[in-house]
Amino acid sequence: MQYQLRLSDAGENHSCVLTFDESTANQNAIDVVFDVIGSEDIDGLVASETLAAGQVDELKALQQYIFGRDEQGSFIKDTMEFKANGRDINPDAPIKNAFSMSERDGMKYFRLDLVAHDSAAPMSAKPAQQNAPAAEQTQETLMQDLGRAMFLHQISVGAAIDVTKDHPELEELIAWAEKEQYIEIDVKTASYKLTERGKRVHDSYIEEAQNLIKKFDIFGDVDLDRSGNAHFDTGAGRDMRIAAFEMEGVDPFRARFLLGLNDGEWDKLPDWSHLISDEQFYAEVFAPVERAASIEEIGEDKLATIIDQGKAKLRQ
């Protein structure tokens, strides 16, 4: 049986999915944190299909968040706390004890949401301000990263890319996916299909979207009374999801796009191969993000209170 561990920090600034077998699941939780999550051989994790290649940077960021380093090597920070599916985890018990059974597309597997929280930092801490070059690079690469996600998703939902024909609009994406071993030729149909590795990367996008739904959908309908109490899902509230994303350190543009993939918004687009690199297409997709209520418009203190009340309701 497959074990899928989704690791994230408390503010959802970074997350990744680790997949391992029964032997690893039988190890004590503390050993899995050190030997798998804290592994210096990240290329080995990718080669063994424990980690999707597209999530290497996410794991590296989480390692910096969780671990410190001295002359003796790396160590878990004293202020670090872990929650396994919302509960405290026993570091000296097999980590498999913290997993719960789940099912997707008729296949059963074990799942664990492991959240790392640095108690020395506030729960709603935002990512550190990026320097100007890094911010510019993020803007430049956002469309490329989301285009790659769209490409894998289209193949996953059955889009046929004939390998006997030229596809200039997809040339770079095909070259990237072949290099990363995410796609291979289906001889029967003479078109591309996802490899097992590619399926895992695609699954990680859907997993990320579904976790966003679980944590943030409650803020899609928020009605405040005169006392400042938030009421959710009344049908008379205001959509505050984008502001909540920003407050909790989640990129609202990436979130909007992954939610669209999860909801099948673009599954049947006949011209998807041309739109995948069309700036106008992304501008239209992101228009609701640009128009949404901001943190400043709602008020940071008020939004923080709303988020706290929403989390309390979810915990119930």
C-alpha positions, 0 to 999 in steps of 0.5 A, a space after each residue: 500500500 502506498 503512503 503519501 505524506 504532504 508536508 507544509 509549513 503552518 502558513 502554507 508558504 511551501 508544501 510538497 508530497 513525499 511518497 514511500 513504502 511500508 518499510 519507510 512507514 514502519 520507521 519512527 516518525 523522528 527518523 523519517 523527519 531526519 532521514 527522508 524530510 531532512 535528506 541531503 540526497 534530494 536527487 536520490 529522493 527524486 530517483 526513487 520517486 519519493 519526491 516529484 522533481 517539480 517539488 525539489 525547491 519546495 522541499 529545500 525551502 521546508 528543510 531550511 524552515 525545519 532544520 538548523 545547522 552547526 558544526 555537528 550537522 543538521 538538527 531540528 530547531 528547538 522551536 519546531 512543532 509538528 501536527 499530523 492530521 491536526 494532532 500531535 505526533 509521537 516522534 518515537 512511534 512508527 510514523 504509519 500510526 499517524 496515517 489515515 486511509 484515503 481513496 482517489 479514483 477507486 484506489 486506496 492509499 494512506 495519507 498524512 498531512 504533516 504541518 511544521 510550525 515554528 513556535 517562535 514565529 506567528 502562525 500568519 507570518 508572511 514569506 520574507 520580502 524578496 529582493 527585486 531580482 528574485 521578485 522579477 524572476 518570479 513574475 517571469 517564471 510564473 506563466 512558465 510554471 503554470 503552463 507546465 502544470 497545464 501541459 501535464 494536466 491536459 495529457 492526464 485528462 486525455 488530450 491527444 498530442 500526435 507524435 508523428 506531427 510537429 507541434 511548434 507551440 508545444 515544442 519547449 514543453 515537450 522537450 522539458 517533459 521528456 527530459 524530466 521523464 514525465 511523458 513517454 510515447 504510447 505506441 498504440 495511439 502514437 501520442 504522448 502519455 504520462 509516465 508514473 513519474 509524470 502522474 505523481 507530479 500531476 497528482 501533486 498539483 491536484 493534491 495542492 488544490 484540494 488542500 487549498 479547497 479544504 482550508 480556504 473555501 470557507 472564506 468564499 462566503 463571509 458575512 460579518 455582523 455588527 459585533 464583528 462575528 463572522 458567519 460562513 456559507 450564509 449565501 449573503 456574504 463576501 468572497 474573501 478567499 484571495 485576501 485569505 490566501 495572501 494573509 496566509 502566505 499562499 500565492 493567489 495567482 498560483 492558487 487560482 490556476 491550480 483550483 481551475 485545473 482541479 475543477 476541470 475549467 480547461 479540460 475541453 478547450 480545443 485550442 489549449 495548446 495555443 492558449 498555454 503560452 498566451 499572456 491574454 489567456 492568463 490575464 483573463 484567468 487572473 482577472 478575478 484575483 486582480 478584482 478581489 478584495 485585498 487585505 488593505 481593503 478588508 483591514 489586516 486586523 479584521 481579516 486576521 480575526 475572520 481567519 481565526 474564526 474560520 479555522 475554529 469552525 473548521 476544527 469543529 
